[in-house]
Amino acid sequence: IKRILVVDDEVTILDVLKEHLNSCGYQVVTCLSGDQAQALLKAEAFDLVLTDVKMNGLNGLELCDRIVSNFPHLPVLVMT
């Protein structure tokens, strides 16, 4: 796994996860909503999606369902 998309509506969480995952050698892209994540997934390739459950708009479980439908081989980890 090289490129990770991290989705959370809390900037502090995104910053901490990005810093840690970058220090482990991963390329990390962050976004603040499920809707932004969907757009990024259509435009770029990722090896893993890490998403929060509770977000305004499209929540993490709904995002997970859409990823499974559109990118069935893309692993998704859901945080709570």
Buried (B, 14 or more C-beta within 10 A) or exposed (E): EEEBBBBBBEEEBBEEBBEEBEEEEBEBBBBBBBBBBBEBBEEEEBEBBBBBBEBEEBBBBBBBEBBEEEBEEBEBEBBE
